[in-house]
Amino acid sequence: MKTEEPDFTDPLVLRKQAEKILQQKREKAKLDEESEADAKKLLHELQVHQIELEMQNEELYKAYEAAEAALKKYTLVFDQAPMGFVTLESDGTITELNFTSAEMLGDRRFSLIGSNFKLYISDESKSTFNNFFTSVYTSHKKESCHVKLGYDKKPLCLVYLEGIVIENDSKCLLSLVNISKLR
């Protein structure tokens, strides 16, 4: 069996065939347009997302700069304060201290980190300090006392201490004020 060839001399057949081809072209063009529209939409979404990320990055940078400035400011305040600040573990180990505290304890700051603060309390003030330190951890309130700092029979100075428990009761923050000249 032979398939009949369309008779393109007949205007009706010619028109039908032309409409069929036109419909196929339109469908292909519609698919191409949809693909192009999808691509444009996706490109738009990506560009919007990129701008959003750039804006977030700018905000993060500003927040970082503000945090850095605050850190510098508070580090300066902590380190250069006219009173001593010391952070102790519950066993009395020094974890942080400022320059004023190091000066009161008679040693360099980084040499003191890791040592026990109780070693710098004079023998005559040890019981006062131990009661104070125990009280800080049991009362969970700010406590205070007067103690004499010194070691190896070398007196350092008389200080007023205030202490409070921080960080889920794991550390104690002490402030030290040298009151030797007041007595």
VMD Tcl script that builds the backbone (N, CA, C; Angstrom):
set m [mol new atoms 549]
animate dup $m
set s [atomselect $m all]
$s set {name element resname resid chain x y z} {
  {N N MET 1 A 0.810 -1.180 0.000}
  {CA C MET 1 A 0.000 0.000 0.000}
  {C C MET 1 A 0.851 1.240 0.000}
  {N N LYS 2 A 0.440 2.092 -0.850}
  {CA C LYS 2 A 1.134 3.364 -0.964}
  {C C LYS 2 A 0.344 4.416 -0.223}
  {N N THR 3 A 1.104 5.271 0.460}
  {CA C THR 3 A 0.418 6.406 1.070}
  {C C THR 3 A 0.301 7.485 0.026}
  {N N GLU 4 A -0.822 8.082 0.071}
  {CA C GLU 4 A -1.069 9.121 -0.930}
  {C C GLU 4 A -0.349 10.393 -0.570}
  {N N GLU 5 A 0.247 10.981 -1.561}
  {CA C GLU 5 A 0.876 12.271 -1.404}
  {C C GLU 5 A -0.212 13.315 -1.466}
  {N N PRO 6 A -0.151 14.299 -0.596}
  {CA C PRO 6 A -1.174 15.345 -0.694}
  {C C PRO 6 A -1.032 16.100 -2.006}
  {N N ASP 7 A -2.129 16.486 -2.467}
  {CA C ASP 7 A -2.172 17.226 -3.734}
  {C C ASP 7 A -2.076 18.711 -3.418}
  {N N PHE 8 A -0.855 19.266 -3.590}
  {CA C PHE 8 A -0.644 20.666 -3.246}
  {C C PHE 8 A -1.153 21.612 -4.321}
  {N N THR 9 A -1.728 21.049 -5.345}
  {CA C THR 9 A -2.342 21.908 -6.350}
  {C C THR 9 A -3.746 22.271 -5.932}
  {N N ASP 10 A -4.290 21.447 -5.041}
  {CA C ASP 10 A -5.638 21.730 -4.531}
  {C C ASP 10 A -5.501 22.767 -3.418}
  {N N PRO 11 A -6.123 23.943 -3.568}
  {CA C PRO 11 A -5.983 25.005 -2.580}
  {C C PRO 11 A -6.477 24.598 -1.193}
  {N N LEU 12 A -7.494 23.761 -1.101}
  {CA C LEU 12 A -8.021 23.342 0.197}
  {C C LEU 12 A -7.009 22.466 0.934}
  {N N VAL 13 A -6.395 21.556 0.268}
  {CA C VAL 13 A -5.394 20.666 0.852}
  {C C VAL 13 A -4.167 21.491 1.243}
  {N N LEU 14 A -3.805 22.379 0.365}
  {CA C LEU 14 A -2.657 23.247 0.631}
  {C C LEU 14 A -2.881 24.078 1.896}
  {N N ARG 15 A -4.070 24.624 2.011}
  {CA C ARG 15 A -4.412 25.441 3.177}
  {C C ARG 15 A -4.393 24.601 4.448}
  {N N LYS 16 A -4.966 23.411 4.395}
  {CA C LYS 16 A -5.012 22.533 5.553}
  {C C LYS 16 A -3.597 22.177 6.016}
  {N N GLN 17 A -2.758 21.842 5.071}
  {CA C GLN 17 A -1.378 21.479 5.379}
  {C C GLN 17 A -0.629 22.679 5.960}
  {N N ALA 18 A -0.866 23.860 5.413}
  {CA C ALA 18 A -0.215 25.076 5.894}
  {C C ALA 18 A -0.663 25.389 7.323}
  {N N GLU 19 A -1.972 25.215 7.584}
  {CA C GLU 19 A -2.478 25.466 8.942}
  {C C GLU 19 A -1.887 24.472 9.937}
  {N N LYS 20 A -1.727 23.237 9.514}
  {CA C LYS 20 A -1.145 22.199 10.370}
  {C C LYS 20 A 0.308 22.560 10.705}
  {N N ILE 21 A 1.067 22.966 9.721}
  {CA C ILE 21 A 2.463 23.354 9.935}
  {C C ILE 21 A 2.541 24.596 10.809}
  {N N LEU 22 A 1.654 25.552 10.562}
  {CA C LEU 22 A 1.616 26.765 11.375}
  {C C LEU 22 A 1.313 26.427 12.831}
  {N N GLN 23 A 0.368 25.537 13.063}
  {CA C GLN 23 A 0.016 25.118 14.431}
  {C C GLN 23 A 1.225 24.480 15.121}
  {N N GLN 24 A 1.946 23.644 14.406}
  {CA C GLN 24 A 3.141 23.002 14.971}
  {C C GLN 24 A 4.202 24.057 15.335}
  {N N LYS 25 A 4.368 25.040 14.438}
  {CA C LYS 25 A 5.340 26.100 14.699}
  {C C LYS 25 A 4.936 26.925 15.912}
  {N N ARG 26 A 3.615 27.191 16.018}
  {CA C ARG 26 A 3.131 27.965 17.166}
  {C C ARG 26 A 3.356 27.200 18.470}
  {N N GLU 27 A 3.078 25.917 18.450}
  {CA C GLU 27 A 3.272 25.112 19.653}
  {C C GLU 27 A 4.737 25.098 20.061}
  {N N LYS 28 A 5.616 24.958 19.069}
  {CA C LYS 28 A 7.052 24.982 19.346}
  {C C LYS 28 A 7.465 26.369 19.861}
  {N N ALA 29 A 6.945 27.404 19.224}
  {CA C ALA 29 A 7.266 28.770 19.656}
  {C C ALA 29 A 6.738 29.024 21.070}
  {N N LYS 30 A 5.542 28.475 21.369}
  {CA C LYS 30 A 4.961 28.643 22.702}
  {C C LYS 30 A 5.844 27.964 23.744}
  {N N LEU 31 A 6.325 26.769 23.413}
  {CA C LEU 31 A 7.241 26.075 24.323}
  {C C LEU 31 A 8.523 26.875 24.505}
  {N N ASP 32 A 9.037 27.402 23.402}
  {CA C ASP 32 A 10.243 28.220 23.472}
  {C C ASP 32 A 10.001 29.469 24.315}
  {N N GLU 33 A 8.814 30.114 24.119}
  {CA C GLU 33 A 8.469 31.307 24.897}
  {C C GLU 33 A 8.340 30.972 26.375}
  {N N GLU 34 A 7.692 29.814 26.673}
  {CA C GLU 34 A 7.545 29.402 28.071}
  {C C GLU 34 A 8.913 29.127 28.689}
  {N N SER 35 A 9.767 28.468 27.940}
  {CA C SER 35 A 11.116 28.197 28.429}
  {C C SER 35 A 11.862 29.505 28.654}
  {N N GLU 36 A 11.718 30.428 27.717}
  {CA C GLU 36 A 12.369 31.724 27.836}
  {C C GLU 36 A 11.788 32.500 29.015}
  {N N ALA 37 A 10.467 32.435 29.183}
  {CA C ALA 37 A 9.815 33.119 30.305}
  {C C ALA 37 A 10.272 32.520 31.634}
  {N N ASP 38 A 10.368 31.179 31.667}
  {CA C ASP 38 A 10.852 30.520 32.885}
  {C C ASP 38 A 12.288 30.939 33.186}
  {N N ALA 39 A 13.098 30.998 32.160}
  {CA C ALA 39 A 14.491 31.391 32.336}
  {C C ALA 39 A 14.570 32.842 32.821}
  {N N LYS 40 A 13.753 33.720 32.239}
  {CA C LYS 40 A 13.750 35.117 32.669}
  {C C LYS 40 A 13.282 35.236 34.121}
  {N N LYS 41 A 12.256 34.463 34.464}
  {CA C LYS 41 A 11.727 34.492 35.827}
  {C C LYS 41 A 12.798 33.984 36.806}
  {N N LEU 42 A 13.461 32.909 36.441}
  {CA C LEU 42 A 14.515 32.351 37.280}
  {C C LEU 42 A 15.670 33.342 37.422}
  {N N LEU 43 A 16.056 33.978 36.337}
  {CA C LEU 43 A 17.115 34.986 36.373}
  {C C LEU 43 A 16.713 36.137 37.296}
  {N N HIS 44 A 15.467 36.573 37.180}
  {CA C HIS 44 A 14.959 37.655 38.041}
  {C C HIS 44 A 15.046 37.236 39.512}
  {N N GLU 45 A 14.601 36.018 39.822}
  {CA C GLU 45 A 14.639 35.538 41.206}
  {C C GLU 45 A 16.071 35.479 41.722}
  {N N LEU 46 A 16.976 35.022 40.885}
  {CA C LEU 46 A 18.379 34.955 41.283}
  {C C LEU 46 A 18.957 36.351 41.521}
  {N N GLN 47 A 18.608 37.298 40.675}
  {CA C GLN 47 A 19.102 38.659 40.845}
  {C C GLN 47 A 18.550 39.285 42.127}
  {N N VAL 48 A 17.264 39.060 42.398}
  {CA C VAL 48 A 16.655 39.579 43.630}
  {C C VAL 48 A 17.336 38.944 44.841}
  {N N HIS 49 A 17.556 37.631 44.789}
  {CA C HIS 49 A 18.202 36.927 45.895}
  {C C HIS 49 A 19.631 37.443 46.093}
  {N N GLN 50 A 20.344 37.695 45.003}
  {CA C GLN 50 A 21.696 38.228 45.104}
  {C C GLN 50 A 21.697 39.590 45.793}
  {N N ILE 51 A 20.758 40.439 45.438}
  {CA C ILE 51 A 20.666 41.764 46.061}
  {C C ILE 51 A 20.320 41.625 47.548}
  {N N GLU 52 A 19.410 40.695 47.856}
  {CA C GLU 52 A 19.067 40.457 49.262}
  {C C GLU 52 A 20.316 40.026 50.046}
  {N N LEU 53 A 21.081 39.109 49.465}
  {CA C LEU 53 A 22.302 38.637 50.129}
  {C C LEU 53 A 23.315 39.764 50.291}
  {N N GLU 54 A 23.442 40.617 49.293}
  {CA C GLU 54 A 24.354 41.759 49.389}
  {C C GLU 54 A 23.915 42.703 50.504}
  {N N MET 55 A 22.601 42.910 50.625}
  {CA C MET 55 A 22.085 43.778 51.685}
  {C C MET 55 A 22.345 43.147 53.061}
  {N N GLN 56 A 22.103 41.824 53.176}
  {CA C GLN 56 A 22.368 41.134 54.436}
  {C C GLN 56 A 23.854 41.184 54.778}
  {N N ASN 57 A 24.685 41.010 53.760}
  {CA C ASN 57 A 26.127 41.063 53.977}
  {C C ASN 57 A 26.545 42.443 54.483}
  {N N GLU 58 A 25.954 43.476 53.921}
  {CA C GLU 58 A 26.257 44.834 54.355}
  {C C GLU 58 A 25.843 45.040 55.812}
  {N N GLU 59 A 24.661 44.525 56.182}
  {CA C GLU 59 A 24.200 44.632 57.567}
  {C C GLU 59 A 25.108 43.848 58.509}
  {N N LEU 60 A 25.511 42.652 58.081}
  {CA C LEU 60 A 26.427 41.852 58.899}
  {C C LEU 60 A 27.762 42.574 59.083}
  {N N TYR 61 A 28.231 43.204 58.035}
  {CA C TYR 61 A 29.485 43.944 58.126}
  {C C TYR 61 A 29.357 45.103 59.117}
  {N N LYS 62 A 28.223 45.808 59.049}
  {CA C LYS 62 A 28.000 46.914 59.987}
  {C C LYS 62 A 27.927 46.389 61.423}
  {N N ALA 63 A 27.225 45.270 61.616}
  {CA C ALA 63 A 27.123 44.671 62.951}
  {C C ALA 63 A 28.496 44.217 63.437}
  {N N TYR 64 A 29.292 43.648 62.541}
  {CA C TYR 64 A 30.643 43.210 62.883}
  {C C TYR 64 A 31.491 44.411 63.308}
  {N N GLU 65 A 31.404 45.492 62.541}
  {CA C GLU 65 A 32.170 46.697 62.869}
  {C C GLU 65 A 31.748 47.248 64.232}
  {N N ALA 66 A 30.440 47.258 64.496}
  {CA C ALA 66 A 29.944 47.742 65.792}
  {C C ALA 66 A 30.425 46.830 66.919}
  {N N ALA 67 A 30.394 45.535 66.694}
  {CA C ALA 67 A 30.858 44.585 67.707}
  {C C ALA 67 A 32.351 44.752 67.965}
  {N N GLU 68 A 33.107 44.948 66.915}
  {CA C GLU 68 A 34.553 45.171 67.060}
  {C C GLU 68 A 34.835 46.441 67.859}
  {N N ALA 69 A 34.097 47.507 67.560}
  {CA C ALA 69 A 34.279 48.772 68.280}
  {C C ALA 69 A 33.921 48.591 69.758}
  {N N ALA 70 A 32.820 47.886 70.025}
  {CA C ALA 70 A 32.408 47.646 71.415}
  {C C ALA 70 A 33.438 46.784 72.135}
  {N N LEU 71 A 33.946 45.773 71.449}
  {CA C LEU 71 A 34.953 44.914 72.058}
  {C C LEU 71 A 36.198 45.714 72.414}
  {N N LYS 72 A 36.647 46.571 71.510}
  {CA C LYS 72 A 37.819 47.410 71.797}
  {C C LYS 72 A 37.554 48.312 72.995}
  {N N LYS 73 A 36.368 48.914 73.002}
  {CA C LYS 73 A 36.015 49.839 74.080}
  {C C LYS 73 A 35.986 49.111 75.424}
  {N N TYR 74 A 35.283 47.974 75.484}
  {CA C TYR 74 A 35.141 47.277 76.752}
  {C C TYR 74 A 36.422 46.570 77.167}
  {N N THR 75 A 37.240 46.167 76.221}
  {CA C THR 75 A 38.537 45.605 76.555}
  {C C THR 75 A 39.405 46.684 77.185}
  {N N LEU 76 A 39.373 47.871 76.607}
  {CA C LEU 76 A 40.126 48.988 77.160}
  {C C LEU 76 A 39.631 49.326 78.567}
  {N N VAL 77 A 38.310 49.389 78.730}
  {CA C VAL 77 A 37.735 49.692 80.044}
  {C C VAL 77 A 38.142 48.625 81.057}
  {N N PHE 78 A 38.042 47.354 80.679}
  {CA C PHE 78 A 38.389 46.249 81.577}
  {C C PHE 78 A 39.869 46.301 81.923}
  {N N ASP 79 A 40.709 46.383 80.897}
  {CA C ASP 79 A 42.150 46.313 81.118}
  {C C ASP 79 A 42.696 47.511 81.883}
  {N N GLN 80 A 42.176 48.690 81.619}
  {CA C GLN 80 A 42.747 49.911 82.186}
  {C C GLN 80 A 41.962 50.474 83.368}
  {N N ALA 81 A 40.963 49.749 83.847}
  {CA C ALA 81 A 40.148 50.242 84.966}
  {C C ALA 81 A 41.031 50.512 86.182}
  {N N PRO 82 A 40.699 51.539 86.966}
  {CA C PRO 82 A 41.503 51.859 88.142}
  {C C PRO 82 A 41.303 50.872 89.294}
  {N N MET 83 A 40.371 49.947 89.136}
  {CA C MET 83 A 40.175 48.910 90.151}
  {C C MET 83 A 40.453 47.558 89.511}
  {N N GLY 84 A 40.765 46.593 90.345}
  {CA C GLY 84 A 41.084 45.267 89.835}
  {C C GLY 84 A 39.845 44.447 89.544}
  {N N PHE 85 A 39.913 43.661 88.474}
  {CA C PHE 85 A 38.862 42.699 88.133}
  {C C PHE 85 A 39.529 41.346 87.924}
  {N N VAL 86 A 38.980 40.326 88.575}
  {CA C VAL 86 A 39.515 38.977 88.465}
  {C C VAL 86 A 38.343 38.020 88.314}
  {N N THR 87 A 38.487 37.062 87.417}
  {CA C THR 87 A 37.502 35.991 87.287}
  {C C THR 87 A 38.160 34.717 87.789}
  {N N LEU 88 A 37.463 34.049 88.722}
  {CA C LEU 88 A 37.995 32.829 89.342}
  {C C LEU 88 A 37.099 31.638 89.056}
  {N N GLU 89 A 37.720 30.477 88.924}
  {CA C GLU 89 A 36.969 29.216 88.904}
  {C C GLU 89 A 36.516 28.946 90.337}
  {N N SER 90 A 35.645 27.968 90.510}
  {CA C SER 90 A 35.127 27.678 91.849}
  {C C SER 90 A 36.217 27.181 92.806}
  {N N ASP 91 A 37.347 26.728 92.277}
  {CA C ASP 91 A 38.453 26.303 93.143}
  {C C ASP 91 A 39.443 27.440 93.422}
  {N N GLY 92 A 39.182 28.632 92.872}
  {CA C GLY 92 A 40.047 29.788 93.110}
  {C C GLY 92 A 41.051 30.055 92.000}
  {N N THR 93 A 41.046 29.246 90.934}
  {CA C THR 93 A 41.982 29.440 89.828}
  {C C THR 93 A 41.623 30.697 89.054}
  {N N ILE 94 A 42.629 31.519 88.783}
  {CA C ILE 94 A 42.431 32.771 88.042}
  {C C ILE 94 A 42.288 32.443 86.546}
  {N N THR 95 A 41.169 32.873 85.946}
  {CA C THR 95 A 40.975 32.663 84.507}
  {C C THR 95 A 41.146 33.953 83.715}
  {N N GLU 96 A 40.830 35.074 84.356}
  {CA C GLU 96 A 40.992 36.385 83.717}
  {C C GLU 96 A 41.312 37.405 84.786}
  {N N LEU 97 A 42.071 38.419 84.397}
  {CA C LEU 97 A 42.306 39.539 85.299}
  {C C LEU 97 A 42.808 40.718 84.486}
  {N N ASN 98 A 42.603 41.892 85.040}
  {CA C ASN 98 A 43.064 43.089 84.332}
  {C C ASN 98 A 44.438 43.509 84.862}
  {N N PHE 99 A 44.983 44.549 84.254}
  {CA C PHE 99 A 46.327 45.011 84.617}
  {C C PHE 99 A 46.401 45.519 86.054}
  {N N THR 100 A 45.345 46.159 86.528}
  {CA C THR 100 A 45.340 46.679 87.899}
  {C C THR 100 A 45.426 45.539 88.906}
  {N N SER 101 A 44.692 44.454 88.647}
  {CA C SER 101 A 44.759 43.282 89.536}
  {C C SER 101 A 46.158 42.697 89.535}
  {N N ALA 102 A 46.746 42.584 88.355}
  {CA C ALA 102 A 48.100 42.028 88.255}
  {C C ALA 102 A 49.085 42.882 89.048}
  {N N GLU 103 A 48.912 44.183 88.964}
  {CA C GLU 103 A 49.782 45.090 89.716}
  {C C GLU 103 A 49.604 44.888 91.217}
  {N N MET 104 A 48.347 44.735 91.664}
  {CA C MET 104 A 48.081 44.512 93.086}
  {C C MET 104 A 48.682 43.189 93.558}
  {N N LEU 105 A 48.670 42.183 92.680}
  {CA C LEU 105 A 49.195 40.866 93.053}
  {C C LEU 105 A 50.709 40.778 92.860}
  {N N GLY 106 A 51.301 41.815 92.279}
  {CA C GLY 106 A 52.742 41.896 92.180}
  {C C GLY 106 A 53.375 41.008 91.129}
  {N N ASP 107 A 52.651 40.722 90.065}
  {CA C ASP 107 A 53.209 39.882 89.003}
  {C C ASP 107 A 52.634 40.308 87.664}
  {N N ARG 108 A 53.175 39.727 86.589}
  {CA C ARG 108 A 52.641 40.038 85.256}
  {C C ARG 108 A 51.308 39.326 85.062}
  {N N ARG 109 A 50.468 39.946 84.316}
  {CA C ARG 109 A 49.104 39.465 84.093}
  {C C ARG 109 A 49.064 38.021 83.582}
  {N N PHE 110 A 49.813 37.746 82.532}
  {CA C PHE 110 A 49.722 36.417 81.926}
  {C C PHE 110 A 50.419 35.354 82.770}
  {N N SER 111 A 51.282 35.759 83.670}
  {CA C SER 111 A 51.896 34.805 84.599}
  {C C SER 111 A 50.893 34.370 85.664}
  {N N LEU 112 A 49.943 35.232 85.959}
  {CA C LEU 112 A 48.959 34.952 87.016}
  {C C LEU 112 A 47.814 34.054 86.552}
  {N N ILE 113 A 47.505 34.084 85.256}
  {CA C ILE 113 A 46.404 33.256 84.740}
  {C C ILE 113 A 46.756 31.786 84.936}
  {N N GLY 114 A 45.831 31.064 85.544}
  {CA C GLY 114 A 46.044 29.644 85.827}
  {C C GLY 114 A 46.532 29.383 87.244}
  {N N SER 115 A 46.996 30.433 87.920}
  {CA C SER 115 A 47.429 30.252 89.310}
  {C C SER 115 A 46.213 30.410 90.226}
  {N N ASN 116 A 46.377 30.017 91.461}
  {CA C ASN 116 A 45.266 30.090 92.414}
  {C C ASN 116 A 45.323 31.411 93.170}
  {N N PHE 117 A 44.211 32.125 93.140}
  {CA C PHE 117 A 44.127 33.438 93.799}
  {C C PHE 117 A 44.405 33.330 95.296}
  {N N LYS 118 A 44.038 32.212 95.881}
  {CA C LYS 118 A 44.206 32.029 97.329}
  {C C LYS 118 A 45.677 32.092 97.746}
  {N N LEU 119 A 46.581 31.814 96.812}
  {CA C LEU 119 A 48.007 31.891 97.114}
  {C C LEU 119 A 48.459 33.317 97.377}
  {N N TYR 120 A 47.681 34.292 96.936}
  {CA C TYR 120 A 48.044 35.710 97.072}
  {C C TYR 120 A 47.343 36.380 98.252}
  {N N ILE 121 A 46.643 35.584 99.044}
  {CA C ILE 121 A 45.998 36.101 100.260}
  {C C ILE 121 A 46.962 35.868 101.416}
  {N N SER 122 A 47.234 36.900 102.193}
  {CA C SER 122 A 48.168 36.748 103.318}
  {C C SER 122 A 47.600 35.751 104.321}
  {N N ASP 123 A 48.484 35.145 105.080}
  {CA C ASP 123 A 48.071 34.122 106.050}
  {C C ASP 123 A 47.021 34.655 107.021}
  {N N GLU 124 A 47.185 35.909 107.478}
  {CA C GLU 124 A 46.249 36.465 108.456}
  {C C GLU 124 A 44.848 36.708 107.882}
  {N N SER 125 A 44.722 36.747 106.531}
  {CA C SER 125 A 43.415 36.999 105.903}
  {C C SER 125 A 42.800 35.756 105.242}
  {N N LYS 126 A 43.506 34.625 105.290}
  {CA C LYS 126 A 43.015 33.418 104.592}
  {C C LYS 126 A 41.633 32.981 105.064}
  {N N SER 127 A 41.413 32.957 106.365}
  {CA C SER 127 A 40.109 32.501 106.862}
  {C C SER 127 A 39.000 33.470 106.445}
  {N N THR 128 A 39.297 34.775 106.468}
  {CA C THR 128 A 38.311 35.771 106.025}
  {C C THR 128 A 37.971 35.556 104.554}
  {N N PHE 129 A 39.010 35.347 103.738}
  {CA C PHE 129 A 38.777 35.136 102.313}
  {C C PHE 129 A 38.007 33.837 102.065}
  {N N ASN 130 A 38.395 32.764 102.756}
  {CA C ASN 130 A 37.713 31.478 102.545}
  {C C ASN 130 A 36.229 31.577 102.913}
  {N N ASN 131 A 35.916 32.260 104.013}
  {CA C ASN 131 A 34.507 32.458 104.393}
  {C C ASN 131 A 33.770 33.277 103.335}
  {N N PHE 132 A 34.421 34.339 102.872}
  {CA C PHE 132 A 33.853 35.188 101.827}
  {C C PHE 132 A 33.595 34.379 100.555}
  {N N PHE 133 A 34.598 33.611 100.135}
  {CA C PHE 133 A 34.497 32.856 98.874}
  {C C PHE 133 A 33.397 31.797 98.967}
  {N N THR 134 A 33.303 31.131 100.091}
  {CA C THR 134 A 32.238 30.145 100.296}
  {C C THR 134 A 30.880 30.833 100.277}
  {N N SER 135 A 30.802 31.964 100.919}
  {CA C SER 135 A 29.558 32.737 100.989}
  {C C SER 135 A 29.090 33.188 99.606}
  {N N VAL 136 A 30.016 33.579 98.751}
  {CA C VAL 136 A 29.671 34.013 97.386}
  {C C VAL 136 A 28.943 32.884 96.663}
  {N N TYR 137 A 29.458 31.659 96.803}
  {CA C TYR 137 A 28.870 30.520 96.091}
  {C C TYR 137 A 27.595 29.994 96.745}
  {N N THR 138 A 27.433 30.201 98.046}
  {CA C THR 138 A 26.227 29.684 98.700}
  {C C THR 138 A 25.077 30.685 98.694}
  {N N SER 139 A 25.383 31.969 98.796}
  {CA C SER 139 A 24.311 32.971 98.873}
  {C C SER 139 A 23.791 33.392 97.504}
  {N N HIS 140 A 24.641 33.266 96.472}
  {CA C HIS 140 A 24.295 33.724 95.115}
  {C C HIS 140 A 23.959 35.214 95.099}
  {N N LYS 141 A 24.544 35.932 96.026}
  {CA C LYS 141 A 24.395 37.386 96.102}
  {C C LYS 141 A 25.786 37.997 96.104}
  {N N LYS 142 A 25.832 39.301 95.900}
  {CA C LYS 142 A 27.107 40.000 95.978}
  {C C LYS 142 A 27.558 40.005 97.437}
  {N N GLU 143 A 28.793 39.582 97.651}
  {CA C GLU 143 A 29.382 39.547 98.988}
  {C C GLU 143 A 30.619 40.437 98.977}
  {N N SER 144 A 31.065 40.845 100.163}
  {CA C SER 144 A 32.257 41.690 100.242}
  {C C SER 144 A 33.050 41.384 101.508}
  {N N CYS 145 A 34.319 41.781 101.471}
  {CA C CYS 145 A 35.185 41.626 102.648}
  {C C CYS 145 A 36.441 42.466 102.448}
  {N N HIS 146 A 37.232 42.569 103.500}
  {CA C HIS 146 A 38.542 43.224 103.450}
  {C C HIS 146 A 39.583 42.142 103.692}
  {N N VAL 147 A 40.580 42.086 102.862}
  {CA C VAL 147 A 41.672 41.127 103.060}
  {C C VAL 147 A 42.999 41.796 102.743}
  {N N LYS 148 A 44.052 41.199 103.274}
  {CA C LYS 148 A 45.393 41.673 102.978}
  {C C LYS 148 A 45.994 40.714 101.949}
  {N N LEU 149 A 46.496 41.290 100.869}
  {CA C LEU 149 A 47.172 40.482 99.867}
  {C C LEU 149 A 48.643 40.362 100.249}
  {N N GLY 150 A 49.220 39.210 99.966}
  {CA C GLY 150 A 50.629 38.979 100.234}
  {C C GLY 150 A 50.950 37.512 100.085}
  {N N TYR 151 A 52.222 37.217 99.870}
  {CA C TYR 151 A 52.665 35.830 99.762}
  {C C TYR 151 A 54.128 35.766 100.185}
  {N N ASP 152 A 54.535 34.589 100.609}
  {CA C ASP 152 A 55.910 34.383 101.082}
  {C C ASP 152 A 56.324 35.455 102.097}
  {N N LYS 153 A 55.426 35.758 102.997}
  {CA C LYS 153 A 55.660 36.778 104.041}
  {C C LYS 153 A 55.969 38.146 103.452}
  {N N LYS 154 A 55.568 38.342 102.206}
  {CA C LYS 154 A 55.756 39.647 101.546}
  {C C LYS 154 A 54.393 40.315 101.467}
  {N N PRO 155 A 54.122 41.327 102.299}
  {CA C PRO 155 A 52.820 41.993 102.236}
  {C C PRO 155 A 52.706 42.827 100.954}
  {N N LEU 156 A 51.539 42.792 100.364}
  {CA C LEU 156 A 51.308 43.567 99.146}
  {C C LEU 156 A 50.453 44.787 99.433}
  {N N CYS 157 A 49.188 44.572 99.736}
  {CA C CYS 157 A 48.300 45.695 100.024}
  {C C CYS 157 A 47.017 45.195 100.671}
  {N N LEU 158 A 46.286 46.119 101.257}
  {CA C LEU 158 A 44.982 45.830 101.832}
  {C C LEU 158 A 43.941 46.144 100.763}
  {N N VAL 159 A 43.014 45.204 100.534}
  {CA C VAL 159 A 42.018 45.413 99.477}
  {C C VAL 159 A 40.609 45.166 99.997}
  {N N TYR 160 A 39.696 45.870 99.377}
  {CA C TYR 160 A 38.267 45.641 99.577}
  {C C TYR 160 A 37.839 44.783 98.403}
  {N N LEU 161 A 37.249 43.615 98.683}
  {CA C LEU 161 A 36.802 42.694 97.643}
  {C C LEU 161 A 35.282 42.666 97.578}
  {N N GLU 162 A 34.769 42.622 96.389}
  {CA C GLU 162 A 33.358 42.299 96.164}
  {C C GLU 162 A 33.344 41.166 95.164}
  {N N GLY 163 A 32.469 40.193 95.407}
  {CA C GLY 163 A 32.401 39.047 94.515}
  {C C GLY 163 A 30.980 38.629 94.256}
  {N N ILE 164 A 30.775 38.066 93.076}
  {CA C ILE 164 A 29.458 37.545 92.696}
  {C C ILE 164 A 29.672 36.362 91.761}
  {N N VAL 165 A 28.773 35.394 91.846}
  {CA C VAL 165 A 28.862 34.203 91.011}
  {C C VAL 165 A 28.284 34.518 89.633}
  {N N ILE 166 A 28.962 34.030 88.600}
  {CA C ILE 166 A 28.508 34.231 87.215}
  {C C ILE 166 A 28.574 32.905 86.465}
  {N N GLU 167 A 28.079 32.908 85.240}
  {CA C GLU 167 A 28.136 31.759 84.330}
  {C C GLU 167 A 27.649 30.470 84.982}
  {N N ASN 168 A 26.388 30.445 85.323}
  {CA C ASN 168 A 25.763 29.245 85.905}
  {C C ASN 168 A 26.506 28.729 87.138}
  {N N ASP 169 A 26.894 29.639 87.980}
  {CA C ASP 169 A 27.557 29.308 89.241}
  {C C ASP 169 A 28.909 28.625 89.058}
  {N N SER 170 A 29.513 28.740 87.896}
  {CA C SER 170 A 30.803 28.073 87.696}
  {C C SER 170 A 31.972 29.011 87.949}
  {N N LYS 171 A 31.741 30.305 87.903}
  {CA C LYS 171 A 32.836 31.264 88.080}
  {C C LYS 171 A 32.420 32.369 89.044}
  {N N CYS 172 A 33.430 33.037 89.556}
  {CA C CYS 172 A 33.204 34.149 90.472}
  {C C CYS 172 A 33.918 35.369 89.912}
  {N N LEU 173 A 33.213 36.468 89.845}
  {CA C LEU 173 A 33.802 37.731 89.400}
  {C C LEU 173 A 34.119 38.552 90.640}
  {N N LEU 174 A 35.388 38.918 90.770}
  {CA C LEU 174 A 35.830 39.715 91.913}
  {C C LEU 174 A 36.229 41.103 91.446}
  {N N SER 175 A 35.912 42.081 92.265}
  {CA C SER 175 A 36.474 43.419 92.067}
  {C C SER 175 A 37.347 43.696 93.283}
  {N N LEU 176 A 38.483 44.313 93.018}
  {CA C LEU 176 A 39.455 44.591 94.077}
  {C C LEU 176 A 39.740 46.097 94.091}
  {N N VAL 177 A 39.651 46.686 95.261}
  {CA C VAL 177 A 39.993 48.097 95.413}
  {C C VAL 177 A 41.073 48.178 96.475}
  {N N ASN 178 A 42.182 48.782 96.105}
  {CA C ASN 178 A 43.287 48.959 97.039}
  {C C ASN 178 A 42.919 50.046 98.037}
  {N N ILE 179 A 42.820 49.661 99.313}
  {CA C ILE 179 A 42.442 50.623 100.353}
  {C C ILE 179 A 43.582 50.853 101.335}
  {N N SER 180 A 44.791 50.478 100.961}
  {CA C SER 180 A 45.960 50.625 101.837}
  {C C SER 180 A 46.161 52.075 102.262}
  {N N LYS 181 A 45.980 52.996 101.354}
  {CA C LYS 181 A 46.226 54.405 101.659}
  {C C LYS 181 A 45.118 55.020 102.502}
  {N N LEU 182 A 43.963 54.339 102.558}
  {CA C LEU 182 A 42.856 54.839 103.360}
  {C C LEU 182 A 42.995 54.473 104.823}
  {N N ARG 183 A 43.793 53.472 105.119}
  {CA C ARG 183 A 43.935 52.983 106.495}
  {C C ARG 183 A 45.103 53.606 107.177}
}
mol reanalyze $m
mol bondsrecalc $m
mol representation Tube
mol addrep $m
